[in-house]
Amino acid sequence: MVVSHSYPLSGASESEQWIYKITNGQMALAELGLNGFFIISGFFIYRSFQRSPDVWVFLKKRVLRIFPGLLMVLVLSFLLVPFVYEGSSPLTHVTEWYTYIPYNFSLYGFQGVVPGVFDNNYYHAINGSLWTIRYEFTLYLAVALLFVVKFRHQLVRAVIGISLLLMLVSYFLFLEQLGGISIIGLTGTNMLNLGTFFVMGSLLATFKFEEHPYKYWWLFALGIVFIACIYFNCYSEVKHLLYSPIVLLLGFTVLPVIDAFGKLGDASYGIYIYGFPIQQGFMYYFELDTSALILLSVIGSIIFGYVSWHLIEKQALKWKRKPFNRFNRRWLRK
């Protein structure tokens, strides 16, 4: 996402991306990155659902994973504002500065802009990545509903499969009618598109996808189909069903460099939430071209991602094993 955001944030057109050119406009880096994020999330959130003894433990883990890191990036962004503010009125009179943290921390009251901040950048939002978190968390809540039938594994799989089918039908046949609907800040278009990738990832998780003995052959076969769909300009019609297993198969292909980074900690969430404001800061102070912005923001985002993981997220996750109260403590000892 950091690479894909570098294009619009530096004033470059999406059509300048190499992947946009070779796919005849069918793909953009931002779309591939975001869709892949929801596929992977759907897979691992379902696994978290399987490991959680009850819905409260599941939700506690999800809250601890999302909100501590989010709060820190919001606080740091709030503190950054005085250094980049160029509005005509005193900053202390700007209401949006005070509402920035509570609105975004609530997820569903997303606020991207503080007037007078980054007004001369190509994009004015402080952190344009945060709008996706409300969709992510809403899908967590949807997975929590599966606890009603948690120990009936075939029924769980059937519910996920039927949900996927209904979302695919809605996306391809009723998107015009449902796409413009907005509920608590969630639009139909985004919920159907991103949600379908998430549900597809969850469905594949029910089959222990990563343990399939022929996964490398599957990756090769799906790769051929993928290239064919790009060639015949039909990727958009099959993307949810085709891109999802490819992303997961690639993820379970052991690559030494990626594996080495993984041993340092899980910086993925931190990279995602810090990348955009880091890029906006670079553009504000240095007005970089696209290549320079990619290089510097990738380095900066990785550093902030690992710092966030070790100092904030990892520490917060230690609380997931602690009971809510004495009753839960006694229950956990049994």
N, C-alpha and C positions, 0 to 999 in steps of 0.2 A: 504493500500500500504506500510505503514511503516513496518508492520509485515512481509509482503511478501518479501520486499527488504532485510530484515535482514538475510535471508538465504544465498543468493549469496554473499552479502557484507561481511559476516563472514566466507565465504569459504565453506558453507554447500551446499549440492546438493538439487536441487528441489525435488528429489525423497524422501528426508527425511521428507517432509511436511506430516502431518497427513492426509490432504485432498487428497493429491496425492496418498497415499497408499490405502485409503478406496474407491477411485473411479477408481482404477486400471489404474492410470496415465491419466485419462481423464480431471482432473482439477488441477490447481495450484493456490495458493493464489493470485499471481500477476495478473494472467489472470482474475480471478473472480473480483478482486478489480478494475482493469482498465475497464473491460467491464461494471461493475456496475456503475462506474463513468460516462461513456458515456450515459448509459440508463437514469440516473437521470438528467444529463445535458440536454439531448434531451427533456425530459419532461418539465423541468422548463424554458428552453430557448424558447420553444414554448409558454409557458404561458407569458413570457416576450414579445414575439411578439404580443400576443393578447392584452396586456395592453398598448403597445406603439402606439401613434397616427400616427407616420410616421417612415420611415426607418431611418432617421437621429437620432431621439430620441433612437430608438432601438440600433443602432450601437454605439451611445455615451455611453449608459449604459454598453454595452459589453466591450468597450475599458476601461472604468473606472473600471470595475470589474477585468480585466485581467492585465493591464499594470502597475498600481502603485505598486501592490504587487510584480509583477515580477521584476520591476526595483530595488526595495529594496533588494530582495534576491540576485540579481546579484551584486549589490554594496557591500553587506556584504561578498559575496563569493570572490569578487575581493580583498577586504581588508584582507580576511583570507589567501590568497595565500602566502604572505611573511612569514607567521608563519609556513607553512607546505612545503615550497619549498625546494627541495633537488637536484636540477639540477646541472650539472657541470659548466654551464655558468652563469654569473650574471643574476638575474631575469629581470633587466632592458633591457636586450638584447633579451628577449623571446617575440616574436611578439604576440603569442597567449594570453599572459596576457592582452595586450591592446585591442585585438579584442574580448575578452570574453564577455564583456557587450554589445557592439553594435551588434555582431552576434546573440546572444541569445535574445536580446530585439527585434530584427527584426522578431523573430519567425522562419522564413524560412531559416535562416542561422545558424541553431543550431550548437553549438560548445560545446562538452562535456569535452574536455581534455585541460589542460595546461601542456605541458611537464615539468616533474620534480615535479609535484604535485600528490600525492597519487600513485606514481609509485610502491611502495611496498605494497599497498593495493590489495585486490583481484580484485577490479574494480578500474579503473583509473579516471573515470569521476567524476567531481566535483558535478554535479547535473544531474543524469541520468533520473530524472522525467520530465525534461523540454521538451523532444522531443515530448511529446504528445500534448503540448499546440498548436502547429501549426495545428494539425488535428482538435482540438477543435475549434479554431478560424475560420478555413476554413468552418466548419459546421455552425458556426454562420453566415458567409457570405451567405451560401446556404439558410439558413432560411430567411435572409433579402430579397431574391428574391421573397419570398411569398407575399411581400407587393404589388406586381402587382395585386394580386387577393385577397387581405386581407379581403374584406367585402363580399366575396362570400364563405361562410363557407363550403358548401358542395364541392365546387371546390378545396378549400385548402386541405380538407381531401382527396379528390381524388388524388391530386398531390402528397401528402405525401405517400398515399397508393401505387400508381404506382411506385414512387421512391423506396419504400421498396421492391416491387416485383422485379424490375429491379436489385437492389443491391443483393438480395438473389439469383437470377438466375446467376448473374455474379460471385458471391462468390462460388457457388457450381458447376457451369458448366464451367466457363471461368477463374478461379483463376490462372491456370497455365499460360495462355496467358497474363492476365492483372496484375498478382501479381508483376511481376518484373518491371513494368513501374514506373518511378519516375519523377514527375513534381514538380518543386520548392521544392524539398526535401520531397514530399509526395509520399509514395510508394503505389502501387495498393493494396497490401495485407492488409496493415494497414487501408487504406481508406475504403476498402470494409468491413472489419471485424468491426472496431470501428464505422465506419459510419452507418452500418446497425443497430447496437445497438442504436445509437443516433436517427436514424429515427424511429425506433420502439418505443422508448420512446416518441417521438413527436407525433406519431400516436395515442398512448394511451392517450396522453394529450387532443386530440381533442374530446374524448368521455367522458371527466370529470370522468376519471377512478376512482379517489379517492372517488367519491360520490356514487359509486355503492352500493346499499343496501345489496348485498350479497357478498361483497368483502372478508369476512372472509371464507365463504364457497368456494369461488374461490381459495383462498390461500390454503386451505386444499386439494382441488381437484388437483390443479396444483402441489402441493407438492408431492402427490402420483404419478403423472405422472413423475415428476422430478426424484424421487427415482427409478421408473421403468426404465427410460431411462439410468440411471447410471448402474443399474443392468444388462441391456441388451447391454451395451456398445454402445449406439447410441446417447449419449448426444451431440456430436459435430454436428450431423445432425439437431438437433432441438434447439440448444442453443439460437439462436437469437429470436425465437418465444416463447420459454418457459421461459428462464431465465429473460427476460425483465419484464413481468408482475409480476413474483415472487419478483423481487427486489423492484418494486414500491409498491406492496401490503405489503411487509414487512416494507417498509418505512412509509406507512400510518397506520401501526399498532402502536398505542400509547404505547410507553415504557417509564415509569417514569424516568429512569436514562437518556435515550437519550434526552427526553423532557427537563430535567433539564439542561443538557449541552447546548441545543439549546437556552435556555433563556440567557445564558452567551454571546452569539454572534455566528456568523457563522465562525468558525475556519477551515472549511473543506479545503478551498483553501490554506490557510497558512500552514496547516499540510502537505498538498500534496507537496508544493514547498520547504519547509524547511526540510522535513524528510530525504531526501537523503544526503544533505551535513552534517547534524547533525550526521548521521550514519557514514559517511566517516571520520568525525573528531574523533568520538569515536574509530573507528578502527585504525586510525593513532596513536593516543596517548595511547590507552589502550589495543588494540588487544583482544577484548572481544570475548567470545563464543556467539553462536546464542541466547541463552536464555537471557543472560545479555544485549546483544545488543537490543533485542526486548523490554525489560523492560525500559532501560534507554532512548532509542530513542523514544519510544512512549510518555514517560513523557516529554522529551525535545521538541518533535514536537508539542504536545498539547500546551505547554507553548508558544512556538514561534507562533503557529497558532492563539492563542487568542490575543497575543500582536500585531501581524500583522493586525488582524481584527480591533482592537480598535484604533491603532495608524495610520494605513495606509489605509486599504481597506475601512473601515467605513467612514473615513474622505473624501476619494476620491469620494465615492458614493453620498456624499452631493451635488456634482456638477451636478448630473444627472438631477436635477430639475431646474438648471439655464439655461437660454436661451443662444443660441450661439451669438446673437447680438440683436440690438434694434428691428429689424423686428420681430424676434421670441418672444421677450418680449411682444410686442404689441399683437401678435397672441395668446400667452398663456393667456393674460388677457381677451380674448373674451369668 
